[in-house]
């Protein structure tokens, strides 16, 4: 009878440690949750930056002109454009 009880306790210990939703699985899920929270924070910061940029593009004409000149290569009427050849 004692052998069966010890075997049962060992079996239950193995299930609690390594089974589905056991201690090992819980530790793995906690690490994954921490990584997802970090990623979520980074994405939230990127969203805040994009919202700031959208507001600037909608309301700040000098910023809009700077973006048009730097990223789109646009020039204002009356600007002198220099082209250098190799």
RATA-V348332 format. One record per backbone hydrogen bond with DSSP energy under -0.5 kcal/mol. CO is the residue of the C=O (numbers start at 1). NH is the residue of the N-H. E is the energy in kcal/mol with one decimal. If there is no record, write none. Layout:
co:CO nh:NH e:E
co:CO nh:NH e:E
//
This chain:
co:1 nh:5 e:-1.8
co:2 nh:6 e:-2.4
co:3 nh:7 e:-2.7
co:4 nh:8 e:-2.6
co:5 nh:9 e:-2.4
co:6 nh:10 e:-2.6
co:7 nh:11 e:-2.6
co:8 nh:12 e:-2.6
co:9 nh:13 e:-2.3
co:10 nh:14 e:-2.3
co:11 nh:15 e:-2.3
co:12 nh:16 e:-2.7
co:13 nh:17 e:-2.1
co:14 nh:18 e:-3.2
co:14 nh:19 e:-0.5
co:15 nh:19 e:-1.8
co:16 nh:23 e:-1.9
co:17 nh:24 e:-2.3
co:19 nh:22 e:-2.1
co:22 nh:26 e:-2.3
co:23 nh:27 e:-2.2
co:24 nh:28 e:-2.2
co:25 nh:29 e:-2.5
co:26 nh:30 e:-2.2
co:27 nh:31 e:-2.1
co:28 nh:32 e:-2.2
co:29 nh:33 e:-2.6
co:30 nh:34 e:-2.3
co:31 nh:35 e:-2.1
co:32 nh:36 e:-2.4
co:33 nh:37 e:-2.4
co:34 nh:38 e:-2.0
co:35 nh:39 e:-2.4
co:36 nh:40 e:-2.6
co:37 nh:41 e:-2.1
co:38 nh:42 e:-2.1
co:39 nh:43 e:-2.4
co:40 nh:44 e:-2.3
co:41 nh:45 e:-2.0
co:42 nh:46 e:-2.1
co:43 nh:47 e:-2.3
co:44 nh:48 e:-2.0
co:45 nh:49 e:-2.2
co:46 nh:50 e:-2.4
co:47 nh:51 e:-2.4
co:48 nh:52 e:-2.2
co:49 nh:53 e:-2.3
co:50 nh:54 e:-2.5
co:51 nh:55 e:-2.5
co:52 nh:56 e:-2.3
co:53 nh:57 e:-2.6
co:54 nh:58 e:-1.9
co:55 nh:59 e:-2.0
co:56 nh:60 e:-2.7
co:59 nh:61 e:-0.8
co:60 nh:64 e:-2.3
co:61 nh:65 e:-2.6
co:62 nh:66 e:-2.2
co:63 nh:67 e:-2.4
co:64 nh:68 e:-2.4
co:65 nh:69 e:-2.4
co:66 nh:70 e:-2.9
co:67 nh:71 e:-2.6
co:67 nh:72 e:-0.9
co:68 nh:72 e:-0.6
co:68 nh:74 e:-2.2
co:69 nh:73 e:-0.7
co:76 nh:79 e:-2.1
co:79 nh:81 e:-0.5
co:80 nh:82 e:-0.5
//
